[in-house]
Amino acid sequence: MRVLAAVATIAACIVVSAVSGQAERLSASLSPPGASHVDKQSAAGKPPRRGGGDDSCRWANDNECDEPDIGTGACRLGTDRSDCRAMRAGDDDSCRWARDGECDEPNFGTGACVQGTDRTDCGAIAWMRNQNDSCATAFNNVCEEPGRGSGSCAARTDRTDCHGRDRPMTITDHFFGHDDRVLVNVNDAPWRYMGQLVNDAGEACSATLIARDVIATAAHCIHTERGVSASARFTTSTGGHTARTVAYLVDPRFNYQRFTTTDEIDGTDWALLRLDQPLGDTVGFAGVYSLTGQGSARALATDIMQAGYSWDTGEHLSGNLRCRMVQVNADNTFAHECDTTRGDSGSGFLVRNARGGFDLVGVDSNFRTNPNGPFIYIAVSAAGFAPRVADFVAGRTGIPVAGAGTPDKPK
């Protein structure tokens, strides 16, 4: 089983929406391309349940309770009855997928069950429901939720500081049992080289500038079952600097269906995108370096760093200041210990270079389940695309991006 670090099934994209003055809601999009780790099999065949009641909220029947007192706060009280029913009545196992050994509630499970209806499978992690780290001061080791500190954070938005960094190993998609992430300063290098890529369908991924007008991300961020759709907007982490994509390059062997159902072509999950504005002239950009090409021993001994737009940190760039590769694979991928989750697809792994700058050594791809241990987090090594960068940056290669809403057709 695998999970993409980017959008939809493959990745969940995080969109922050203000709804009728209610608290901001982090909405995880579960449709192909995008921004998060992709779980290729876990929810297969598990359609969401639907129910009756007053479901007038636009977010009703998405399996997640969105009423303000016990849910996300995106809906008015009493307008998301079906999704909140079980939590109000007391958790039960009424979901058809209950007791199958896999938590199927939203966010920390597959999302196939309504919240509160998979009690047996989700019991150990049910406390995490509708909590996140979207507060601007999350990860500062001070609980700032109402009633437990300064109150500067909204309720349920300072999860790690208020409940600790330990995570049950039964969680579906992230953190290795301990969350080491921080919110990075986007005005500093290399974080200002990073940003969010949002396609015309509203699905998002993370990406990194590697030239004045070129970004690197994951191939599954611009692919769907219908073909390539690379028409998108990139916004730098500093905000205020945006550009449209005008051309792309992917490995010709990348196949969306094969990638989302097998582990056979993970090393092809990379994409280079040319922008219509030289944003790198303003915020700078990283170099590209094949660290794994220097041998496994050196790669595994080198400190790396990573940052992306995790689903649970809102519009804030969260990252790992120091982590390591744990295995280098022959297919131009590496397994790593950096804490990544849905929303991080396409995010960059970087190292400091001898010139005092930073080099991109990989992009985040997916994670796989591991019956006897924690999830295995997979990234694509720069070894897979570094030889293609110079020609693409120079404009000698690349496929033009089609108009908005029109799938791109490789020539």
C-alpha positions in Angstrom: 0.0 0.0 0.0 1.4 3.4 -0.8 0.5 7.0 -0.2 1.5 10.0 -2.3 2.8 13.0 -0.7 0.9 15.2 -3.0 -2.8 15.4 -4.0 -5.8 13.3 -4.0 -5.9 9.6 -3.9 -2.4 10.3 -4.6 -2.3 13.3 -2.6 -4.5 15.4 -0.5 -4.4 19.1 -1.3 -4.9 21.5 1.5 -7.1 24.5 0.8 -7.7 27.0 3.5 -11.3 28.3 3.3 -13.0 30.9 5.4 -16.6 29.9 5.6 -19.3 32.4 6.7 -17.1 33.9 9.4 -16.5 30.5 10.9 -13.0 29.2 11.7 -10.7 28.4 8.8 -11.1 24.9 7.5 -8.4 22.7 6.2 -10.0 20.8 3.3 -8.2 17.8 2.0 -8.9 17.2 -1.6 -8.9 13.5 -2.6 -8.8 13.8 -6.4 -5.8 12.9 -8.5 -2.7 15.2 -9.0 -1.5 17.2 -6.3 -0.2 17.7 -2.9 0.3 15.0 -0.4 1.5 11.5 0.1 -0.6 9.1 -2.0 -2.1 6.0 -0.5 -2.5 3.8 -3.6 -4.6 1.1 -2.1 -5.8 1.6 1.5 -9.3 3.0 0.7 -9.8 1.1 -2.5 -13.4 0.0 -2.8 -14.5 1.9 0.3 -17.1 4.4 -0.8 -18.1 7.1 1.8 -21.3 6.6 3.7 -24.1 9.1 3.3 -26.9 9.9 5.7 -30.0 12.1 6.2 -30.6 15.0 8.5 -30.0 18.7 8.2 -27.1 18.7 5.9 -27.4 22.2 4.5 -23.7 23.1 5.0 -21.7 23.0 1.8 -19.3 20.6 3.6 -21.9 18.1 4.7 -21.6 14.4 3.9 -17.8 14.5 3.5 -17.4 12.2 6.5 -15.8 14.9 8.6 -17.8 16.7 11.3 -17.6 20.5 10.6 -19.9 21.9 13.3 -18.2 24.5 15.6 -18.4 22.8 19.0 -16.9 19.4 18.2 -15.8 19.7 14.5 -13.7 21.9 12.3 -16.0 24.9 12.6 -16.6 25.3 8.9 -20.3 24.8 9.2 -23.0 26.4 11.4 -24.3 24.5 14.3 -26.8 21.9 13.2 -26.0 22.0 9.5 -23.7 19.0 9.3 -25.8 16.5 11.1 -24.9 13.3 9.2 -21.2 13.8 9.7 -21.5 14.7 13.4 -24.2 12.3 14.4 -22.0 9.5 15.7 -19.6 11.8 17.6 -22.6 13.4 19.4 -24.2 10.1 20.2 -21.0 8.4 21.3 -18.6 6.6 19.1 -19.7 3.3 17.5 -18.7 0.7 14.9 -21.6 1.4 12.5 -19.3 1.9 9.5 -19.3 -1.1 7.1 -15.5 -1.0 7.3 -15.3 -1.1 11.1 -13.2 -3.8 12.8 -11.1 -4.5 9.8 -7.9 -3.5 11.6 -7.5 -0.2 9.7 -8.7 3.2 10.9 -11.1 4.6 8.3 -12.0 8.0 9.7 -10.9 11.2 7.9 -7.4 12.8 8.2 -5.6 10.2 10.2 -7.3 7.2 8.5 -8.5 6.3 5.0 -11.5 8.6 5.2 -13.9 5.9 4.1 -16.0 6.1 7.3 -17.9 9.0 9.0 -16.1 10.3 12.0 -17.1 8.4 15.1 -18.2 5.2 13.3 -15.0 3.2 13.3 -14.5 3.2 17.1 -12.6 -0.1 17.5 -10.0 0.6 14.7 -9.5 4.3 15.5 -9.7 4.3 19.3 -6.1 5.0 20.0 -5.9 8.0 17.8 -9.5 9.4 18.1 -8.2 12.3 20.2 -6.6 13.8 17.1 -10.0 14.4 15.4 -10.4 17.9 14.0 -7.1 19.1 15.5 -4.2 20.4 13.5 -1.1 22.7 13.7 -2.4 25.5 11.5 -1.8 28.2 14.2 0.9 30.7 13.1 2.8 29.9 16.3 2.5 26.1 16.2 5.5 24.1 17.1 6.9 26.7 19.5 6.5 24.4 22.5 3.9 26.7 24.1 0.2 25.7 24.2 -1.7 28.8 23.1 -5.2 27.4 22.6 -8.1 29.1 24.6 -8.2 28.1 28.2 -4.7 26.5 28.0 -2.4 29.5 27.4 -2.5 32.9 25.9 -5.5 32.0 23.7 -3.7 33.5 20.6 -4.4 30.2 18.7 -7.9 29.1 17.7 -9.3 26.0 19.4 -7.8 22.8 18.1 -5.1 24.6 16.0 -2.1 24.1 18.3 -2.2 20.4 18.5 1.5 19.6 18.9 2.2 22.2 21.6 -0.9 21.3 23.6 -0.7 17.5 23.3 2.9 16.7 22.6 4.9 15.4 19.6 4.3 11.7 20.2 2.0 10.0 17.7 0.5 6.5 17.9 2.2 4.2 15.5 -1.3 3.2 14.2 -1.7 6.5 12.5 -2.2 6.0 8.8 0.1 8.5 7.2 2.8 10.2 9.1 5.2 11.2 11.8 7.1 7.9 12.7 5.5 8.0 16.1 7.1 11.4 16.8 6.6 14.7 15.0 9.9 16.6 14.5 8.5 19.3 12.2 8.8 23.1 12.7 7.3 26.1 10.9 10.2 27.5 9.0 11.1 31.2 8.3 10.1 31.7 4.7 12.3 34.8 4.5 15.4 32.7 4.9 17.2 30.5 2.4 16.5 27.8 1.4 12.8 28.1 2.5 12.2 31.2 0.3 13.0 29.1 -2.8 10.0 26.9 -2.1 6.3 27.5 -2.8 3.0 25.9 -3.6 1.9 24.7 -7.0 -1.9 24.8 -7.5 -3.3 23.4 -10.8 -6.4 24.7 -12.5 -8.5 22.1 -10.7 -7.5 23.6 -7.4 -5.3 20.7 -6.4 -2.0 21.6 -4.8 1.6 20.3 -4.3 4.8 21.7 -3.0 7.7 22.7 -5.3 11.2 24.3 -5.3 12.8 26.9 -7.5 15.9 25.4 -9.2 16.5 28.2 -11.7 15.2 31.8 -12.2 12.1 30.4 -13.9 12.1 26.6 -13.3 10.6 24.6 -10.4 11.0 20.9 -9.5 8.1 18.9 -8.1 6.6 15.4 -8.4 5.2 14.0 -11.7 2.1 12.8 -10.1 1.3 16.4 -9.2 0.5 17.2 -12.9 -0.9 13.8 -14.0 -4.5 12.5 -13.7 -6.2 9.5 -15.1 -7.2 11.7 -18.0 -3.6 12.6 -18.9 -1.2 15.4 -18.1 -2.6 18.7 -16.8 0.3 21.0 -16.1 -1.5 24.3 -16.3 -1.0 25.7 -12.8 0.1 28.7 -10.7 3.2 28.7 -8.5 3.3 31.0 -5.5 6.5 31.5 -3.5 6.5 30.8 0.2 7.1 34.5 0.9 3.8 35.3 -0.7 3.2 38.0 -3.3 5.3 36.4 -6.0 3.3 34.2 -8.5 3.8 32.8 -12.0 2.0 30.5 -14.4 3.5 27.3 -15.9 4.3 27.5 -19.6 6.2 24.2 -20.2 7.0 20.9 -18.5 9.3 17.9 -18.6 8.7 14.5 -17.1 10.3 11.1 -17.5 8.7 9.5 -20.6 8.3 6.2 -18.6 6.0 7.8 -16.0 2.5 6.3 -16.1 -0.1 7.6 -13.7 -2.1 4.4 -13.3 1.0 2.2 -12.9 2.5 4.6 -10.5 -0.6 4.8 -8.3 -1.0 1.0 -8.1 2.6 -0.3 -8.0 6.0 0.6 -6.7 7.7 -0.3 -10.0 8.3 3.2 -11.5 8.7 5.4 -8.3 12.0 6.7 -9.6 10.2 8.5 -12.5 8.0 10.6 -10.2 9.6 13.9 -11.0 8.7 16.9 -13.0 10.3 20.1 -14.1 8.1 23.1 -14.9 9.0 26.4 -16.6 7.4 29.6 -15.3 6.3 32.7 -17.2 8.1 34.9 -14.6 11.7 34.8 -13.3 10.7 34.5 -9.7 14.2 33.2 -8.8 15.6 36.6 -9.6 13.6 37.9 -6.6 13.8 35.1 -4.0 16.7 33.0 -5.3 16.8 29.3 -6.2 18.6 26.1 -5.3 21.1 24.2 -7.3 20.5 20.5 -8.2 22.9 17.8 -6.9 22.9 14.0 -7.2 23.8 13.1 -3.6 22.9 9.5 -4.1 25.2 9.4 -7.0 28.1 9.9 -4.6 27.5 6.5 -3.1 25.2 5.1 -0.5 27.6 5.6 2.4 28.0 9.3 1.8 24.3 9.8 1.1 23.2 8.1 4.3 25.7 10.1 6.4 24.7 13.5 5.1 22.2 15.7 6.9 19.3 16.8 4.7 16.4 19.2 5.2 12.9 19.3 3.8 9.8 21.6 3.8 6.4 21.5 2.3 2.8 22.5 2.7 1.6 19.7 5.0 -2.2 19.3 5.1 -2.3 20.0 8.8 -0.3 23.2 9.0 -2.6 25.4 6.9 -0.9 28.0 4.7 2.3 27.7 6.8 5.4 26.0 5.4 6.4 23.2 7.8 9.7 21.4 7.6 12.5 19.2 9.0 15.7 21.0 9.8 17.8 17.9 10.1 17.0 14.4 9.0 18.6 11.6 7.0 18.1 9.2 4.1 17.8 5.6 5.5 18.1 3.6 2.3 19.3 4.4 -1.3 17.6 2.3 -3.9 18.7 1.4 -7.4 15.7 2.9 -9.1 16.7 6.5 -8.3 14.7 6.7 -5.1 15.6 6.9 -1.4 13.7 6.2 1.8 14.0 8.9 4.4 13.1 9.6 8.0 11.9 13.2 7.5 8.4 13.7 8.8 6.2 14.2 5.8 2.5 13.8 5.2 -0.3 14.6 2.8 0.4 17.9 1.1 4.1 17.4 1.0 4.2 15.8 -2.5 6.8 17.4 -4.7 8.5 19.1 -1.7 12.2 19.5 -1.9 15.0 17.8 0.0 18.1 20.0 0.2 21.7 20.0 1.5 24.1 22.8 2.0 26.8 23.1 -0.6 30.5 24.2 -0.5 29.6 27.6 -2.0 27.4 28.5 1.0 24.2 27.9 -0.8 21.8 25.0 -1.1 21.2 22.1 -3.5 18.1 20.1 -4.2 18.8 16.4 -3.8 15.3 15.0 -4.2 11.6 15.5 -4.3 9.0 13.9 -2.1 6.9 11.2 -3.7 4.9 8.8 -1.6 4.9 6.4 1.3 4.3 2.7 1.6 2.8 0.7 4.4 5.1 -1.6 6.4 3.4 -4.5 8.2 6.3 -4.8 10.7 7.1 -1.2 11.3 6.5 2.5 10.5 5.6 3.7 7.1 8.3 3.8 4.5 8.7 7.3 3.1 9.9 7.5 -0.5 11.5 10.4 -2.4 12.9 10.6 -5.9 16.6 11.3 -6.0 17.9 14.2 -8.1 20.0 11.5 -9.9 16.8 10.8 -11.9 16.4 14.4 -13.3 19.7 16.3 -12.8 21.0 15.3 -16.3 17.9 16.9 -17.8 18.0 20.2 -15.9 20.5 22.2 -18.1 18.7 21.6 -21.4 15.2 22.4 -19.8 16.4 25.6 -18.2 17.9 26.7 -21.5 14.6 26.1 -23.3 16.0 23.3 -25.5 13.6 20.7 -24.1 10.1 20.8 -22.7 6.4 20.4 -23.7 4.3 23.6 -23.9 1.5 23.7 -21.4 -2.0 23.7 -22.9 -4.7 26.2 -22.0 -6.6 26.1 -18.7 -8.7 23.0 -18.4 -7.2 21.3 -21.5 -5.1 18.2 -20.9 -1.6 18.6 -22.3 -0.7 16.1 -25.0 3.0 15.0 -25.2 4.5 15.4 -28.7 
